[in-house]
């Protein structure tokens, strides 16, 4: 059963992961041009011309034997180019994902008794760095995703886990301090 402070921590960590993710993906992506965007309708039309009905590929990821790598996702106007969902649906799904991650991080923090808030947060940050490297580096090495995109994604994961760890560890510490104080007063 989740305690009140643990539930509060999960909600706070969900918000932190969500806001941090938005900040890194909007701010950092834009600042370092991690995903170059076609800037003119003509550029987009040239790419779209490849998707003529007689040669159109089904949506998916394709690799050619000569280094060609394509992500094909053909959608109606007004939908998100990455998932087919409307932007509001994308945000709701992302919030749910952040909530699941926050719950798992909360469970990890709960197992780190005896550590300071900074130690717990640093450990979650290191775990986030390991997870980010494990997931994102193969996308760069095997599939040719850009180095800038890889860096943004690793910073998103590691930074979000560290910042969430600060809140979760602080609430876990205050919760355990309150439990010890209650236990000591009961023995008096």
Backbone bond lengths (Angstrom), bond angles and torsions (degrees), N, CA, C in turn:
res aa  C-N    CA-C-N  psi(-1)  N-CA   C-N-CA  omega(-1)  CA-C   N-CA-C  phi
1 X - - - 1.451 - - 1.522 109.28 -
2 X 1.294 115.98 132.52 1.454 121.04 -179.85 1.523 110.64 -79.36
3 X 1.331 115.10 132.37 1.453 119.76 174.74 1.522 110.38 -77.91
4 X 1.321 114.93 167.73 1.460 120.26 -178.13 1.529 111.95 -61.41
5 X 1.335 116.43 -43.92 1.467 119.73 -179.56 1.527 111.44 -69.43
6 X 1.328 117.05 -35.30 1.460 119.22 177.85 1.529 110.19 -66.32
7 X 1.323 116.58 -41.84 1.463 120.52 177.55 1.533 110.69 -63.93
8 X 1.330 116.24 -42.30 1.462 120.55 175.99 1.529 110.36 -60.60
9 X 1.324 116.54 -42.45 1.467 121.08 178.19 1.513 112.18 -62.41
10 X 1.327 116.63 -41.90 1.467 120.56 179.18 1.525 110.15 -63.60
11 X 1.327 116.46 -43.23 1.470 119.79 178.55 1.530 111.13 -64.33
12 X 1.339 116.33 -43.06 1.468 119.98 178.88 1.530 110.66 -64.85
13 X 1.330 116.75 -43.82 1.467 120.53 179.42 1.526 111.09 -64.25
14 X 1.329 116.81 -36.47 1.468 120.36 176.24 1.523 109.82 -59.84
15 X 1.326 115.92 -46.96 1.465 120.17 178.45 1.518 112.29 -62.49
16 X 1.326 116.47 -41.89 1.466 120.59 179.48 1.525 110.54 -63.05
17 X 1.336 116.76 -48.01 1.466 120.20 179.58 1.526 111.09 -60.01
18 X 1.321 116.05 -41.00 1.464 121.03 -178.52 1.532 110.92 -66.28
19 X 1.330 116.52 -50.25 1.468 120.94 -178.13 1.533 110.64 -67.00
20 X 1.332 117.12 -43.86 1.466 120.74 178.50 1.534 110.11 -60.85
21 X 1.319 116.75 -43.86 1.463 120.63 178.39 1.517 111.94 -61.11
22 X 1.328 116.13 -43.65 1.469 119.78 178.14 1.534 110.00 -63.41
23 X 1.336 116.37 -43.60 1.465 120.24 -178.71 1.526 111.30 -63.23
24 X 1.334 117.01 -44.55 1.464 118.45 -179.15 1.519 111.46 -69.97
25 X 1.320 116.98 -40.16 1.462 118.82 -176.47 1.520 112.97 -77.17
26 X 1.319 117.87 -28.06 1.463 119.80 177.12 1.530 109.49 -90.37
27 X 1.325 116.51 -53.32 1.458 120.24 -176.01 1.512 114.18 -69.96
28 X 1.322 116.74 -53.72 1.461 120.53 -176.09 1.524 111.61 -71.39
29 X 1.334 116.46 -40.53 1.473 119.04 176.53 1.520 110.16 -56.73
30 X 1.322 115.78 -47.75 1.460 119.80 -178.45 1.519 112.71 -67.32
31 X 1.330 116.55 -39.13 1.460 120.74 -176.66 1.524 112.39 -66.80
32 X 1.329 117.18 -37.63 1.466 119.04 -177.42 1.523 112.59 -109.58
33 X 1.340 117.36 6.96 1.467 122.40 177.93 1.531 110.69 54.19
34 X 1.347 115.67 52.80 1.462 121.42 -176.20 1.521 112.62 -67.11
35 X 1.316 117.68 -34.80 1.464 121.68 175.95 1.526 106.76 -123.26
36 X 1.326 117.06 98.78 1.466 118.60 178.68 1.529 110.37 -59.49
37 X 1.317 116.08 135.44 1.461 122.06 -178.28 1.523 108.46 -108.51
38 X 1.335 115.56 138.73 1.463 119.54 175.08 1.521 107.30 -63.53
39 X 1.318 116.75 126.89 1.461 120.23 -170.31 1.525 114.48 -95.96
40 X 1.318 117.96 -16.43 1.459 119.39 -178.76 1.522 110.12 -126.42
41 X 1.314 114.91 158.02 1.467 120.14 176.72 1.521 110.17 -63.66
42 X 1.322 117.15 -32.70 1.466 120.70 -179.83 1.531 110.84 -64.74
43 X 1.338 117.00 -43.16 1.467 119.92 177.62 1.525 110.63 -59.58
44 X 1.319 115.97 -43.76 1.457 120.26 -179.58 1.529 111.15 -66.89
45 X 1.324 117.45 -37.37 1.468 120.87 179.50 1.525 111.18 -65.01
46 X 1.327 117.49 -36.93 1.468 120.87 178.20 1.527 109.82 -62.36
47 X 1.315 116.54 -44.03 1.467 120.45 178.77 1.526 109.99 -68.41
48 X 1.317 117.30 -42.77 1.467 121.18 -178.70 1.521 111.72 -64.93
49 X 1.334 117.76 -27.26 1.468 120.83 -179.75 1.521 111.69 -62.59
50 X 1.310 116.86 -26.50 1.467 120.90 177.62 1.525 110.15 -65.91
51 X 1.301 117.10 -26.31 1.463 122.33 -176.62 1.530 112.19 -90.34
52 X 1.298 117.94 38.94 1.469 121.06 176.07 1.526 108.48 -69.90
53 X 1.341 117.59 149.71 1.465 120.59 -175.63 1.529 115.26 -53.28
54 X 1.326 118.37 -33.07 1.463 118.72 -177.65 1.527 113.44 -76.36
55 X 1.330 118.14 -17.59 1.463 120.83 178.24 1.529 112.39 -126.27
56 X 1.306 117.81 8.32 1.464 121.45 -174.05 1.526 111.33 -61.81
57 X 1.307 114.60 137.70 1.458 121.55 175.42 1.523 108.90 -94.76
58 X 1.302 115.90 145.45 1.464 119.51 173.13 1.527 108.14 -66.64
59 X 1.325 116.52 154.22 1.457 119.89 178.30 1.523 109.61 -55.78
60 X 1.323 116.25 137.72 1.457 120.89 179.75 1.514 111.35 159.53
61 X 1.320 115.88 -169.20 1.457 123.43 179.31 1.524 107.41 -114.02
62 X 1.323 116.22 130.40 1.461 121.58 -176.37 1.521 110.37 -127.36
63 X 1.335 115.75 140.04 1.462 121.74 174.97 1.519 107.60 -123.36
64 X 1.317 115.88 134.33 1.452 121.00 176.20 1.518 110.44 -98.54
65 X 1.306 116.46 161.37 1.465 120.63 -178.41 1.526 112.23 -72.97
66 X 1.328 118.08 -12.74 1.470 121.56 -178.36 1.529 112.52 -110.73
67 X 1.311 116.72 24.23 1.458 120.10 174.95 1.514 115.94 96.04
68 X 1.315 117.83 1.09 1.460 120.35 179.06 1.528 109.32 -75.76
69 X 1.317 116.11 134.49 1.461 121.53 178.79 1.518 107.20 -133.98
70 X 1.324 116.65 121.45 1.464 121.06 -178.27 1.514 110.97 -126.19
71 X 1.310 115.21 139.21 1.455 121.59 167.18 1.516 104.60 -114.03
72 X 1.330 116.69 116.61 1.457 121.40 -176.86 1.519 108.54 -110.04
73 X 1.325 115.46 123.73 1.455 121.45 177.82 1.526 106.64 -148.04
74 X 1.308 116.82 98.30 1.453 121.98 -176.05 1.520 108.92 -99.08
75 X 1.331 116.81 118.12 1.461 120.96 -174.22 1.519 111.45 -129.91
76 X 1.305 114.58 160.97 1.467 120.28 174.31 1.525 109.10 -70.15
77 X 1.308 116.42 157.49 1.465 120.44 178.00 1.524 110.71 -58.67
78 X 1.335 115.92 144.76 1.453 120.81 176.14 1.515 114.82 89.96
79 X 1.326 117.60 1.65 1.456 119.18 177.81 1.518 109.13 -110.15
80 X 1.306 115.54 156.07 1.450 121.19 -179.41 1.524 109.55 -65.02
81 X 1.312 116.28 133.97 1.461 120.26 -175.11 1.521 113.68 -71.74
82 X 1.310 118.07 -11.58 1.453 119.41 -177.13 1.518 113.95 -98.01
83 X 1.319 119.12 -29.80 1.462 119.40 -172.80 1.514 114.50 -129.41
84 X 1.300 118.81 -13.98 1.457 120.43 -176.18 1.517 112.98 87.12
85 X 1.308 117.39 -3.87 1.459 121.57 179.07 1.524 109.45 -91.22
86 X 1.319 116.31 158.46 1.460 119.19 172.32 1.530 107.56 -68.72
87 X 1.328 117.16 161.99 1.457 119.86 -176.84 1.524 111.62 -60.51
88 X 1.329 117.72 -39.83 1.471 119.55 179.17 1.528 110.43 -64.91
89 X 1.325 117.95 -37.05 1.465 120.53 177.12 1.529 110.90 -66.21
90 X 1.327 116.45 -38.90 1.464 120.74 177.63 1.527 109.89 -59.86
91 X 1.333 116.93 -44.32 1.462 120.60 -179.52 1.526 111.46 -64.80
92 X 1.318 117.63 -40.03 1.469 121.27 178.71 1.526 110.40 -64.46
93 X 1.323 116.94 -44.91 1.469 120.62 178.59 1.525 109.95 -62.70
94 X 1.338 117.34 -42.62 1.461 120.41 179.56 1.523 111.11 -64.13
95 X 1.312 117.94 -38.56 1.462 121.62 176.99 1.529 110.54 -62.39
96 X 1.314 117.25 -40.92 1.467 121.80 177.05 1.534 110.41 -63.44
97 X 1.328 117.24 -43.23 1.470 121.22 177.98 1.526 109.99 -61.19
98 X 1.325 117.09 -45.49 1.468 121.00 178.43 1.526 111.00 -60.64
99 X 1.325 117.44 -37.23 1.463 121.30 177.29 1.520 112.26 -64.11
100 X 1.319 116.81 -41.27 1.472 119.90 177.83 1.525 110.77 -64.60
101 X 1.332 116.83 -43.24 1.463 120.66 178.56 1.529 109.88 -64.13
102 X 1.327 117.86 -42.79 1.468 121.66 179.23 1.527 111.02 -60.77
103 X 1.319 117.40 -40.76 1.469 120.73 177.43 1.525 110.54 -61.16
104 X 1.324 117.12 -45.80 1.468 120.55 179.35 1.528 111.47 -64.84
105 X 1.323 117.35 -41.19 1.465 120.24 177.64 1.523 110.95 -64.04
106 X 1.323 116.82 -36.98 1.463 121.33 177.70 1.530 110.87 -62.84
107 X 1.312 116.06 -40.79 1.469 119.81 177.93 1.526 111.13 -64.36
108 X 1.328 117.01 -38.03 1.468 120.67 178.12 1.523 110.32 -66.51
109 X 1.332 117.00 -46.97 1.467 121.00 -179.71 1.526 110.25 -58.82
110 X 1.314 117.17 -37.73 1.461 121.06 178.99 1.519 113.65 -62.16
111 X 1.318 117.05 -21.76 1.465 121.39 179.76 1.526 112.80 -91.46
112 X 1.309 117.40 0.17 1.466 121.65 -175.42 1.518 111.82 -105.86
113 X 1.305 118.15 44.25 1.467 120.38 -179.27 1.529 109.59 -65.37
114 X 1.309 115.14 151.86 1.458 120.58 179.65 1.521 113.90 87.13
115 X 1.300 117.27 -4.59 1.467 121.46 178.83 1.527 108.83 -102.18
116 X 1.324 115.75 152.02 1.465 119.80 177.17 1.526 109.64 -74.10
117 X 1.327 115.01 168.82 1.465 120.59 178.07 1.524 109.78 -58.95
118 X 1.334 116.61 -46.47 1.471 119.87 -179.42 1.521 111.92 -64.14
119 X 1.327 117.02 -39.58 1.466 119.66 179.08 1.527 111.12 -64.01
120 X 1.323 116.42 -42.68 1.466 119.81 178.76 1.527 110.97 -64.41
121 X 1.333 115.89 -44.73 1.468 119.92 -179.97 1.526 110.72 -64.50
122 X 1.336 116.52 -41.91 1.467 119.89 179.16 1.524 110.72 -63.20
123 X 1.324 116.63 -39.53 1.465 119.74 178.44 1.527 110.77 -63.89
124 X 1.326 117.31 -43.19 1.466 119.35 176.60 1.527 110.69 -64.32
125 X 1.327 117.37 -38.32 1.464 120.46 176.59 1.521 111.73 -61.89
126 X 1.337 117.02 -42.43 1.469 120.74 177.00 1.524 111.37 -65.67
127 X 1.324 116.07 -39.33 1.470 119.28 176.55 1.530 109.97 -64.34
128 X 1.334 116.73 -38.96 1.461 120.78 176.48 1.518 111.66 -64.38
129 X 1.336 116.39 -39.73 1.460 120.23 176.91 1.528 110.12 -62.64
130 X 1.339 116.19 -44.78 1.470 119.73 178.31 1.526 110.99 -61.59
131 X 1.327 116.86 -44.48 1.470 120.47 179.25 1.525 110.43 -63.75
132 X 1.324 116.76 -43.35 1.460 120.74 179.43 1.514 112.16 -62.24
133 X 1.331 116.49 -44.22 1.462 119.73 178.54 1.522 111.19 -65.10
134 X 1.324 115.94 -42.02 1.467 120.97 -178.85 1.529 111.62 -63.20
135 X 1.309 117.35 -38.86 1.467 121.56 -177.18 1.529 111.69 -86.28
136 X 1.327 117.24 -44.52 1.468 120.66 -169.16 1.526 114.57 -86.92
137 X 1.325 118.67 -35.48 1.464 118.90 -179.06 1.528 113.02 -62.75
138 X 1.333 119.88 -40.47 1.470 118.11 175.98 1.531 112.86 -62.09
139 X 1.320 117.70 -30.56 1.465 119.74 176.48 1.525 110.16 -64.67
140 X 1.311 116.17 -32.92 1.460 121.32 178.60 1.528 110.41 -77.41
141 X 1.349 116.53 -49.15 1.459 119.08 -174.63 1.521 113.31 -74.12
142 X 1.325 117.84 -43.78 1.463 120.38 -176.02 1.521 113.24 -84.59
143 X 1.331 116.81 -38.07 1.460 119.76 -170.34 1.520 114.00 -109.44
144 X 1.310 117.27 -4.33 1.453 120.04 175.62 1.516 115.77 78.31
145 X 1.333 117.93 17.73 1.458 118.92 174.44 1.528 107.15 -59.85
146 X 1.305 117.36 148.22 1.455 121.34 -176.04 1.521 113.04 -63.98
147 X 1.329 115.38 148.67 1.460 120.57 178.44 1.528 110.72 -61.54
148 X 1.335 117.39 -40.02 1.470 120.32 179.51 1.525 110.94 -61.78
149 X 1.324 116.97 -43.00 1.465 120.83 178.04 1.526 110.30 -63.08
150 X 1.318 116.70 -40.97 1.462 121.57 178.89 1.522 110.40 -61.62
151 X 1.320 116.98 -44.61 1.469 121.23 179.47 1.525 110.54 -62.40
152 X 1.324 117.55 -45.57 1.468 121.18 179.14 1.526 110.19 -58.71
153 X 1.315 117.62 -44.13 1.461 120.80 -178.14 1.527 112.20 -66.49
154 X 1.337 117.64 -40.08 1.470 120.62 178.20 1.530 110.09 -67.17
155 X 1.326 117.70 -42.68 1.472 121.51 177.68 1.528 110.07 -61.42
156 X 1.322 116.58 -39.93 1.465 121.02 178.42 1.525 110.42 -59.14
157 X 1.308 117.53 -50.12 1.469 120.98 -176.35 1.527 110.99 -68.99
158 X 1.331 117.52 -54.36 1.466 120.52 -175.75 1.528 111.72 -63.64
159 X 1.323 117.12 -44.65 1.466 120.43 -179.84 1.512 112.57 -65.44
160 X 1.320 116.30 -42.68 1.465 120.50 178.77 1.516 112.40 -63.03
161 X 1.333 115.84 -41.51 1.464 119.12 179.45 1.524 110.86 -67.20
162 X 1.335 118.03 -39.11 1.458 121.02 178.45 1.524 110.94 -64.54
163 X 1.332 117.24 -49.94 1.469 120.59 -179.02 1.526 111.42 -62.50
164 X 1.317 116.88 -40.84 1.468 120.12 176.25 1.516 110.30 -64.57
165 X 1.323 116.07 -37.53 1.463 120.85 178.60 1.511 112.59 -61.13
166 X 1.336 117.31 -36.06 1.467 120.08 177.70 1.525 110.97 -59.69
167 X 1.326 116.25 -47.21 1.471 120.74 -178.37 1.525 110.66 -69.86
168 X 1.317 116.69 -48.05 1.470 120.08 -178.18 1.526 111.14 -62.07
169 X 1.334 116.92 -42.20 1.464 120.34 -179.48 1.523 111.12 -67.42
170 X 1.326 116.96 -39.43 1.474 120.02 179.21 1.524 110.96 -63.36
171 X 1.321 116.34 -45.01 1.464 119.39 179.28 1.525 111.38 -68.46
172 X 1.325 117.29 -37.14 1.466 120.23 177.87 1.521 110.40 -66.24
173 X 1.334 116.66 -38.57 1.458 120.34 179.46 1.526 110.98 -67.18
174 X 1.330 117.28 -43.73 1.464 119.22 179.96 1.522 110.57 -68.18
175 X 1.327 117.12 -32.03 1.464 121.55 177.18 1.527 110.52 -67.86
176 X 1.351 117.06 -43.15 1.463 119.80 -179.72 1.522 110.92 -72.27
177 X 1.336 118.22 -32.73 1.464 121.73 176.27 1.524 110.00 -64.44
178 X 1.327 116.26 -41.69 1.465 120.66 178.24 1.523 110.44 -65.40
179 X 1.324 117.56 -37.72 1.466 121.24 179.64 1.521 110.70 -66.73
180 X 1.338 117.80 -39.80 1.463 121.73 178.46 1.523 109.75 -66.47
181 X 1.328 117.70 -42.92 1.466 121.48 179.51 1.524 110.42 -62.51
182 X 1.314 117.73 -41.05 1.461 121.90 178.36 1.520 110.04 -65.20
183 X 1.322 116.08 -41.01 1.460 121.12 -179.75 1.524 110.83 -65.64
184 X 1.339 117.40 -41.11 1.461 121.02 179.62 1.519 111.36 -67.44
185 X 1.328 118.05 -39.90 1.459 120.18 -179.51 1.527 111.03 -70.31
186 X 1.314 117.68 -26.69 1.464 121.15 178.69 1.524 111.06 -72.48
187 X 1.341 117.68 -27.33 1.460 120.68 -179.53 1.515 112.32 -84.28
188 X 1.329 117.86 -14.01 1.477 120.68 -179.72 1.490 112.25 -75.26
